[in-house]
Each structure stands twice: as C-alpha cells, then as structure tokens.
Amino acid sequence: MLTIHHSTASPLCDGLTRRDWLTVGGLGLLGMGVLGSLAARTSVTSGGGFGKAKSVILLCFLGGPAQQETWDPKPDALAEVRGPFKPIASNVPGIQVSELMPRTAKHLDKICVLRAMSTGDNSHSSSGYYMLTGRPHQPPGVENALPGAPNNWPSLAAIVKKMLPGNGTLPPAIAYPDNIWNDGNIPWPGQDAGFLGRAADPWLIRCDPTERDFRVPELGLPDEVPSVRFDDRRSLLEQVNRGLDRADAAGVGARWDVQSRQVFDLLRASRARTAFDLAQEPVAMRERYGNHKFGQGALLARRLVEVGVPLVQVNWVRGKFPNDPNQGMWDTHSKHDVTMKDILCPLMDQAYSTLLEDLAARGLLDSTLVVWMGEFGRTPKYNAGGGRDHWGHVFSAALAGGGVRGGQVIGASDKSAAYPKEGKVRPEDLSATVLHGLGIAPDGEMRDTLNRPLPLCTGEVVRGAF
C-alpha cells in the first residue's frame, strides 16, 4: 500500500474550491488529493543550461557507505585499514573497485567515480543536509538536527521541481519509499523545499514496492467502495471533465496557475497509474532488479523517468535481516564486514548494475543522469566492535549517464582513504554538477516566498565528468 503526503487544500485561482470540483462522499474519484501542495507559486529563474539529461535518478544510501568496500579499495594499506576484501578489475583498464561489487565492475565504462567527496561533517543529519541541499549545516556536526531556519535551504529535488515542468501528468520530483530519518523517526533537514514554500516540496511516497498488490490507492478504487457507488463517482468525474473542457475552450484555464492545471491533468490521465504499476513488468525483469525495496524502487525509478519525471529520489531505507545489528543500513558500527558482504553490497550491486543495463538497453541512459551517493563514508580504521564509524572527511560518489563521460575516476583519497589527496568535490559542487547535467545553469537565481533573490547554487560544476 502507498500513501502520498500533501498539505491542506486551498481554493483554485478562479475561486473554485476542491470541494466544488471533487467531493463525492469521502473520495475524490481518481483525485490525488494534492491541490494544497500544488496551488502556490514561487518564482525561480535560471540563466540557461548545458546538459543533455532529461531526468536524474538520485540513489541515496542511508547510513554512509564505506568507500573502502565500494569505490575506493586500499589494497596496500595496513590490515586494520584495508579490511579483508580485495579489489577487482573493472571493464576499464586501470580502474578497480571492491570485490563486493562484481556486477558494477562490468559497467565502469558507463561510470565516473568521484573518490574525493567531502563534507567534513561526521553527523548523519547535518552531513545529510549538506549532501541533499549543497549547503553546509549551521552549525556542522549536529546529530538529530531538525528542519527549520537557518537550515531551510531547499533540497536539490525541490529546486528541480521548481525549475522543470515535468510531463504534465506526474510531479517533477518524487521521492520514496520513505523519508530519511534517524532513530526515533527524526527526519533529516534538507528533504523539503525549505524557504521556497510547500508547493515546491518533492512528492514523498511512503510505500513498499515489493508488495504483491503494490498500487497507488489515490489512483484507484478502494476495496470498500461498491461498484454502484463507484459508478456515481465516475459520473461526477465525467461532469468535471466536461466542465474543464468548456473552461479550456473559453480560456478560463489561463487564470489557473501551472500547478493547479497539473492537478486536473492528473485527474484525467491514466499514465500515473500505469507508471506505478510494477505488475506490468515481466517477472524476469523484476527478479533482475531484486525482490527488495531498493531493487524494486530502482525499477520504479526507470518507469518514472520513462514517462518523463525529471527527478526521482530512491532512498535506501531500514530493513530487517537475520543477525544484522545495523538495521539493514550502511551505518555499519558493528560487524561491518559481515553486513557489507552478506546484505548491503549484494543488494546494491544487483539493483544498481541492472538499472544501468536497463536504461542503456532502452536508450534512456544518455538522457538519464544516475547519481550514487551517501551522506558520508566510514572511518579508515575499524572500531572495537568490528565496525567502521562515521567519516565525512573523504568518501566516494558516482555519476553515470546523462552526458557523463564514463570509464574514469576523478579525485583521489590518501593511502588510508582518510582525507582528500586531490580533486576534492564538495556537496555544492555535486549539486552544481547535477543541475548542469539537467540543463539548469547553477549560477542562476531563485526567489523565496518573500520574492527575495537567492543564488541557485554556490558550487562549481565538475566539468571533467562530462
């Protein structure tokens, strides 16, 4: 089951309320219940863009993946640093990755690895805020930080939602299968639109795409609604559509803002339901991605960019696995090697490599920028419990597709994977690179709800990636 979270409804620009149009008993037939979150407008401007990507998929790995056991193995380091895993050759001569990523190793020709990412922040919440917004948290190093001023810069997803129109059927930015939170269900800051206002919030969908009956309830008929009642509601919807057609012909629609018109497009279209219908995928394809939340989430991301959604954010969320003390997260404070080998890397390697293969086979990789990222990395040395702790001084990220020149590594860490050696990339640089890849000029301007001009981004594009 899936739920789309939204704000309180408000009147349309021509004075019509959601109740006037959609109230039928307790259910707005085929309505997404989103007028409140789509009604307001905020001005955002840009000086033009340069990239060739039409969409971006952000793969966010909750907890902080270890650079040593993924993209940046250190075979010549001391044993307490390098760990038990060896590097393996990729399909690009001279580039190695951890042996825990055998499938991904076959696709390095598509991937640009950033081995010197750095936030300098060792706390999930504040370092995560920095990675998601491109703005350092004030102050740094705060765990369980909450959203709100002064740390209310909009997320990259929110900026994309304001800058790009989408396909007119689905929102321009969608995140799932849950928001990112610390223990106690404390959400990280930097996941919403901040000072841009609620209308720019990415659509957060809490769901489990592995469920047999996975569907969007707002786009279908609830089980408790009988067919007769459904027919009554369908009749009303037809009246609504006829009214919309007359309004369009009379030019009334010009008085509605773009966001409100998107709601009516959602009411008419079946593409939203189709995009979320994983049952349309062949069983073999679903199995290729993996029958777990991240795998099916990656498959859903491909379906969403296929119908024109500009940004899809797939969050790696907690899971329950036997004998795993790390809650199925990359926050491997204990039994690091076991969790990485038996749980995390196999699931990630399967889904990530399949996503790249699938996008390439469908001719979508050139127009889809795939970003692999976490909030930080792990310590160079193991702790007393056999784990690696938080480490924001240096870690890895990866880019693929969307005009990215694959088969290369940008930046390097030192011999212990502890600090940047060369080619340091800050979160604001990563944000600028993603915007550039989408054709949005990072040095553009956006305006908050008080119409104050603010810079879109303060980073430098990693131009060597393209």
KOLPAMAR-743536 format. One line per 2 residues: their letters; for each residue x, y, z of C-alpha. Coordinates in Angstrom, 1 decimal, decimal comma, padded with zeros to 4 digits. Layout:
N
a> X Y Z; ... .
//
This chain:
466
ml> 000,0 000,0 000,0; 001,2 003,5 -000,8 .
ti> 000,3 006,9 000,6; 001,1 010,3 -000,9 .
hh> 001,6 013,0 001,7; 000,4 016,5 001,0 .
st> -000,6 019,8 002,5; -004,0 021,3 003,3 .
as> -006,2 022,1 000,3; -006,8 025,7 -000,9 .
pl> -009,1 027,4 -003,5; -008,2 027,4 -007,1 .
cd> -007,1 030,7 -008,7; -010,6 031,2 -010,2 .
gl> -012,3 030,8 -006,8; -013,4 027,2 -007,2 .
tr> -012,5 025,0 -004,3; -011,5 021,4 -004,3 .
rd> -014,9 020,6 -002,7; -016,7 022,2 -005,6 .
wl> -014,9 020,0 -008,1; -014,1 016,8 -006,4 .
tv> -016,1 015,9 -003,3; -018,0 012,7 -003,8 .
gg> -018,8 011,1 -000,5; -015,4 010,7 001,2 .
lg> -013,4 010,1 -002,0; -012,3 012,4 -004,9 .
ll> -012,6 009,8 -007,7; -009,2 009,4 -009,2 .
gm> -008,1 012,6 -007,5; -004,7 012,7 -006,0 .
gv> -005,7 015,0 -003,1; -002,9 017,3 -004,0 .
lg> -004,4 020,8 -004,6; -003,0 022,1 -001,4 .
sl> 000,6 021,1 -002,2; 000,4 022,3 -005,8 .
aa> -001,5 025,6 -005,6; 001,1 028,1 -004,6 .
rt> 003,7 029,5 -007,0; 007,3 030,6 -006,3 .
sv> 009,4 032,3 -008,9; 012,6 030,6 -009,8 .
ts> 014,8 031,8 -012,7; 017,8 030,4 -014,5 .
gg> 020,4 031,7 -017,0; 020,0 028,6 -019,2 .
gf> 021,7 025,2 -019,1; 024,1 023,0 -020,9 .
gk> 023,5 019,3 -020,0; 021,8 016,7 -022,1 .
ak> 020,0 014,8 -019,3; 016,2 015,0 -019,2 .
sv> 015,9 013,2 -015,9; 018,0 012,4 -012,8 .
il> 017,8 009,4 -010,5; 019,3 010,1 -007,1 .
lc> 020,2 006,9 -005,3; 020,6 007,9 -001,6 .
fl> 022,2 005,2 000,6; 021,1 005,8 004,2 .
gg> 023,9 005,5 006,8; 027,0 006,3 004,8 .
pa> 028,6 003,6 002,6; 032,2 002,7 003,3 .
qq> 034,4 004,0 000,5; 036,9 001,2 001,2 .
et> 034,4 -001,6 000,4; 032,9 000,1 -002,6 .
wd> 034,6 002,5 -005,0; 038,0 003,1 -003,3 .
pk> 039,7 -000,1 -002,1; 043,1 000,3 -000,5 .
pd> 045,0 -003,0 -001,0; 048,3 -001,5 000,0 .
al> 047,1 000,0 003,3; 047,6 -001,6 006,7 .
ae> 045,4 -004,6 007,5; 043,4 -002,6 010,1 .
vr> 042,6 -000,1 007,3; 042,1 -002,2 004,2 .
gp> 039,9 -004,9 005,7; 039,6 -008,5 004,3 .
fk> 038,2 -007,6 000,9; 040,3 -007,3 -002,2 .
pi> 040,0 -005,0 -005,2; 038,9 -006,5 -008,6 .
as> 039,5 -005,2 -012,1; 036,6 -003,4 -013,8 .
nv> 035,9 -003,4 -017,6; 038,1 -000,3 -017,8 .
pg> 041,8 -001,0 -017,6; 043,4 000,6 -014,5 .
iq> 040,2 001,1 -012,5; 039,5 -001,2 -009,6 .
vs> 036,5 -001,5 -007,3; 035,9 -003,7 -004,3 .
el> 035,3 -007,4 -004,9; 031,9 -006,8 -003,3 .
mp> 030,7 -005,1 -006,5; 031,3 -007,7 -009,2 .
rt> 028,3 -006,7 -011,3; 029,0 -003,0 -011,1 .
ak> 032,6 -003,6 -012,1; 031,3 -004,7 -015,5 .
hl> 029,9 -001,2 -016,1; 032,7 001,1 -015,2 .
dk> 032,8 002,2 -018,8; 029,5 004,0 -018,0 .
ic> 030,5 005,4 -014,7; 032,5 008,4 -013,4 .
vl> 033,7 007,8 -009,8; 034,3 010,7 -007,5 .
ra> 036,8 009,5 -004,9; 037,3 012,7 -003,1 .
ms> 033,8 013,8 -001,9; 034,0 015,6 001,4 .
tg> 031,6 017,3 003,8; 033,9 017,5 006,8 .
dn> 030,9 016,6 008,9; 030,5 013,3 010,8 .
sh> 026,9 013,5 011,8; 024,1 011,9 009,8 .
ss> 021,6 014,7 010,0; 023,9 017,7 009,3 .
sg> 026,1 016,0 006,8; 023,0 014,6 005,1 .
yy> 021,6 018,1 004,9; 024,8 019,3 003,2 .
ml> 024,6 016,5 000,6; 020,9 017,0 -000,1 .
tg> 021,0 020,8 -000,4; 024,6 021,7 -001,3 .
rp> 024,7 024,0 001,8; 026,6 023,2 005,0 .
hq> 024,5 022,9 008,1; 024,8 025,7 010,6 .
pp> 026,5 024,6 012,9; 028,1 021,5 011,5 .
gv> 028,3 018,2 013,4; 024,8 018,2 014,8 .
en> 023,0 014,8 015,1; 019,2 014,7 015,2 .
al> 019,1 018,1 013,7; 015,5 019,2 012,7 .
pg> 014,3 021,1 009,7; 013,9 024,8 010,0 .
ap> 015,8 028,1 009,9; 018,6 028,7 009,5 .
nn> 018,9 025,3 007,9; 016,0 025,6 005,5 .
wp> 017,7 025,6 002,1; 015,7 023,7 -000,4 .
sl> 016,7 020,2 -001,4; 018,1 019,5 -004,9 .
aa> 014,8 017,7 -005,6; 012,8 020,8 -004,6 .
iv> 014,9 023,0 -006,8; 014,4 020,7 -009,8 .
kk> 010,7 020,6 -009,1; 010,6 024,4 -009,3 .
ml> 012,8 024,6 -012,3; 011,5 021,9 -014,6 .
pg> 007,8 021,5 -015,6; 007,7 017,6 -015,8 .
ng> 005,4 015,8 -018,1; 002,1 017,4 -017,0 .
tl> 000,9 014,0 -015,6; 003,2 013,4 -012,7 .
pp> 005,0 015,8 -010,3; 008,5 016,8 -011,5 .
ai> 010,2 015,4 -008,3; 009,2 012,2 -006,5 .
ay> 010,9 010,6 -003,5; 010,3 007,2 -002,0 .
pd> 009,9 004,6 -000,3; 010,2 006,8 002,8 .
ni> 011,9 010,0 004,0; 015,3 009,7 005,7 .
wn> 015,3 009,7 009,4; 017,4 009,0 012,5 .
dg> 016,4 006,6 015,2; 013,2 007,8 016,8 .
ni> 011,8 008,8 013,4; 013,6 012,1 013,5 .
pw> 013,7 013,3 009,9; 016,8 014,9 008,5 .
pg> 016,6 018,5 007,4; 017,1 019,3 003,7 .
qd> 014,5 016,9 002,3; 011,8 019,6 001,6 .
ag> 011,5 022,9 -000,2; 012,5 025,0 002,8 .
fl> 012,2 028,7 002,0; 010,7 028,0 -001,4 .
gr> 007,4 027,1 000,3; 005,4 023,9 000,5 .
aa> 004,3 024,0 -003,1; 007,9 023,1 -004,2 .
dp> 008,1 020,1 -001,8; 009,0 016,9 -003,7 .
wl> 006,3 014,3 -003,6; 007,1 011,9 -000,8 .
ir> 005,6 008,5 -001,3; 005,8 006,0 001,6 .
cd> 005,4 002,6 000,1; 006,7 -000,9 -000,2 .
pt> 007,1 -001,7 -004,0; 007,8 -005,3 -003,1 .
er> 004,2 -005,9 -002,0; 002,1 -008,2 -004,3 .
df> -000,7 -005,6 -004,5; 001,5 -002,6 -004,8 .
rv> -000,6 000,3 -006,2; -001,4 003,9 -005,7 .
pe> -004,8 004,0 -003,8; -005,5 007,6 -004,8 .
lg> -005,5 006,5 -008,4; -007,8 003,5 -008,0 .
lp> -010,9 002,4 -006,3; -010,7 001,4 -002,6 .
de> -011,8 -002,1 -001,7; -014,6 -000,9 000,5 .
vp> -016,3 001,2 -002,3; -019,0 -000,8 -004,1 .
sv> -019,4 -000,7 -007,8; -022,7 001,3 -007,7 .
rf> -021,1 004,0 -005,6; -018,2 003,9 -008,0 .
dd> -020,5 004,5 -011,0; -021,9 007,5 -009,3 .
rr> -018,5 009,0 -008,7; -017,5 008,2 -012,3 .
sl> -020,5 010,1 -013,5; -019,4 013,1 -011,5 .
le> -015,9 012,9 -012,8; -017,3 012,9 -016,3 .
qv> -019,1 016,1 -015,4; -015,9 017,6 -014,0 .
nr> -014,1 016,7 -017,2; -016,8 018,3 -019,4 .
gl> -016,6 021,4 -017,3; -012,8 021,5 -017,7 .
dr> -013,1 021,1 -021,4; -015,6 024,1 -021,6 .
ad> -013,3 026,1 -019,4; -010,3 025,3 -021,6 .
aa> -012,3 026,4 -024,7; -013,3 029,6 -023,0 .
gv> -009,8 030,4 -022,0; -010,6 030,2 -018,3 .
ga> -007,7 027,9 -017,8; -005,3 030,8 -018,4 .
rw> -006,3 032,0 -014,9; -005,2 028,8 -013,3 .
dv> -001,6 028,6 -012,3; 000,5 025,8 -013,8 .
qs> 000,5 023,8 -010,6; -003,3 023,7 -010,4 .
rq> -003,7 022,7 -014,0; -001,3 019,8 -013,3 .
vf> -003,9 018,5 -010,8; -006,6 018,4 -013,5 .
dl> -004,2 016,6 -015,8; -003,7 014,0 -013,1 .
lr> -007,4 013,6 -012,8; -007,8 012,8 -016,5 .
as> -004,7 010,7 -017,2; -004,1 007,1 -016,7 .
ra> -000,3 007,4 -017,2; 000,1 008,0 -013,4 .
rt> -001,4 004,7 -012,6; 000,5 002,9 -015,4 .
af> 003,8 004,3 -014,3; 003,4 002,9 -010,8 .
dl> 002,1 -000,5 -011,9; 005,1 -002,7 -011,5 .
aq> 002,8 -005,7 -012,3; 003,2 -004,7 -016,0 .
ep> 006,9 -005,6 -015,8; 007,9 -009,2 -016,8 .
va> 008,7 -011,3 -013,8; 012,2 -011,9 -015,1 .
mr> 012,9 -008,1 -015,1; 011,6 -007,7 -011,6 .
er> 013,8 -010,5 -010,5; 016,8 -009,0 -012,2 .
yg> 016,4 -005,9 -010,0; 015,9 -007,9 -006,9 .
nh> 012,9 -008,6 -004,7; 013,7 -005,9 -002,1 .
kf> 012,7 -002,3 -001,5; 015,8 -000,8 -003,1 .
gq> 015,7 -003,1 -006,1; 012,0 -002,6 -006,9 .
ga> 012,5 001,1 -006,1; 015,2 001,3 -008,8 .
ll> 012,9 -000,4 -011,3; 010,1 002,0 -010,4 .
ar> 012,6 004,9 -011,0; 013,2 003,6 -014,5 .
rl> 009,5 003,5 -015,2; 009,1 007,1 -013,8 .
ve> 011,9 008,6 -015,9; 010,5 006,7 -018,9 .
vg> 007,3 008,7 -018,7; 009,2 012,0 -018,2 .
vp> 009,6 012,6 -014,5; 012,6 014,9 -014,2 .
lv> 013,8 013,8 -010,7; 013,3 010,5 -008,9 .
qv> 015,0 010,0 -005,5; 015,2 006,4 -004,2 .
nw> 016,2 006,3 -000,6; 017,8 003,2 000,9 .
vr> 015,7 002,6 004,0; 015,9 000,3 007,0 .
gk> 015,3 -003,4 006,7; 015,2 -006,5 008,9 .
fp> 017,8 -009,2 008,2; 018,8 -012,1 010,4 .
nd> 021,8 -011,4 012,6; 022,2 -007,9 011,3 .
pn> 022,9 -005,3 014,1; 022,8 -002,4 011,6 .
qg> 019,1 -002,3 010,7; 019,8 -003,1 007,1 .
mw> 021,6 000,3 006,8; 025,0 001,4 005,7 .
dt> 025,6 002,7 009,2; 027,9 -000,3 010,0 .
hs> 029,1 000,4 013,5; 029,4 -003,3 014,3 .
kh> 030,0 -006,4 012,2; 030,9 -004,2 009,3 .
dv> 032,4 -006,9 007,1; 029,5 -009,3 007,6 .
tm> 026,8 -006,8 006,8; 028,6 -005,4 003,8 .
kd> 029,3 -008,9 002,3; 026,1 -010,7 003,1 .
il> 023,5 -007,9 002,9; 024,3 -004,4 001,7 .
cp> 026,6 -004,8 -001,3; 024,9 -007,7 -002,9 .
lm> 021,5 -005,9 -002,9; 023,0 -002,6 -004,1 .
dq> 025,3 -004,2 -006,7; 022,4 -006,2 -008,2 .
ay> 020,0 -003,2 -008,4; 022,5 -000,6 -009,5 .
st> 024,0 -002,6 -012,2; 020,6 -003,7 -013,5 .
ll> 019,4 -000,1 -013,6; 022,4 000,9 -015,7 .
ed> 021,9 -002,1 -018,0; 018,1 -001,5 -018,3 .
la> 018,4 002,2 -019,0; 021,1 001,6 -021,6 .
ar> 019,1 -001,2 -023,4; 016,1 001,2 -023,6 .
gl> 018,1 004,1 -025,0; 017,4 006,1 -021,8 .
ld> 020,9 006,2 -020,2; 022,1 009,1 -022,4 .
st> 019,2 011,2 -021,2; 019,2 010,0 -017,5 .
lv> 021,8 011,1 -015,0; 022,2 008,4 -012,3 .
vw> 023,8 009,7 -009,0; 025,1 007,2 -006,4 .
mg> 025,6 008,9 -003,1; 025,5 008,7 000,7 .
ef> 025,8 011,3 003,4; 029,4 010,4 004,3 .
gr> 031,8 007,5 004,4; 033,3 005,3 007,1 .
tp> 036,4 005,6 009,3; 039,8 004,4 008,0 .
ky> 040,2 002,1 010,9; 037,8 -000,4 012,5 .
na> 036,4 000,2 016,0; 036,5 -002,4 018,8 .
gg> 033,2 -003,9 017,6; 034,5 -004,7 014,2 .
gr> 032,7 -001,7 012,6; 033,6 001,4 010,8 .
dh> 032,2 004,7 012,2; 031,1 008,0 010,6 .
wg> 033,6 009,7 008,4; 032,8 012,9 006,4 .
hv> 036,4 013,9 005,5; 036,5 011,8 002,4 .
fs> 034,2 009,3 000,7; 033,0 008,3 -002,8 .
aa> 030,1 009,1 -005,1; 029,5 008,1 -008,7 .
la> 027,8 009,5 -011,8; 026,6 007,7 -014,8 .
gg> 024,5 008,5 -017,9; 023,1 011,9 -018,9 .
gv> 026,2 013,0 -020,8; 028,7 011,8 -018,2 .
rg> 032,0 010,5 -019,6; 032,3 007,1 -018,1 .
gq> 035,4 005,0 -017,6; 037,1 007,5 -015,3 .
vi> 037,9 008,4 -011,8; 038,0 012,0 -010,6 .
ga> 039,9 012,8 -007,4; 041,8 010,6 -005,0 .
sd> 042,0 009,9 -001,3; 045,2 009,4 000,6 .
ks> 046,7 005,9 001,2; 044,3 005,2 004,1 .
aa> 041,1 006,6 002,5; 041,1 009,2 005,2 .
yp> 041,4 012,6 003,5; 041,3 014,0 000,0 .
ke> 044,6 013,8 -001,8; 043,5 015,6 -005,0 .
gk> 040,3 016,6 -006,8; 038,2 017,4 -003,8 .
vr> 034,5 017,6 -004,5; 032,1 019,4 -002,1 .
pe> 028,4 018,8 -001,9; 027,7 022,2 -003,5 .
dl> 029,9 021,1 -006,4; 027,9 017,9 -006,8 .
sa> 024,6 019,9 -006,7; 026,0 022,2 -009,4 .
tv> 027,1 019,2 -011,5; 023,6 017,7 -011,3 .
lh> 021,9 020,9 -012,2; 024,3 021,4 -015,1 .
gl> 023,6 017,9 -016,3; 019,9 018,7 -016,4 .
gi> 020,5 021,9 -018,4; 019,9 024,2 -015,5 .
ap> 022,6 026,9 -015,0; 023,9 026,5 -011,5 .
dg> 024,7 030,2 -011,2; 021,0 031,1 -011,8 .
em> 018,7 032,7 -009,3; 015,7 031,7 -007,4 .
rd> 013,3 033,6 -005,2; 011,8 032,7 -001,9 .
tl> 008,2 033,3 -000,8; 009,1 036,9 000,0 .
nr> 010,4 037,4 -003,5; 014,0 037,7 -002,3 .
pl> 016,6 036,7 -004,9; 018,9 033,9 -003,8 .
pl> 021,6 032,0 -005,7; 020,6 028,7 -007,1 .
ct> 023,9 027,1 -006,2; 027,3 028,2 -004,9 .
ge> 029,3 025,2 -006,2; 031,5 024,6 -009,3 .
vv> 030,5 022,1 -011,9; 032,8 019,0 -012,0 .
rg> 033,3 019,6 -015,7; 035,7 016,7 -016,1 .
af> 032,8 014,4 -015,6; 031,2 015,4 -018,9 .
//
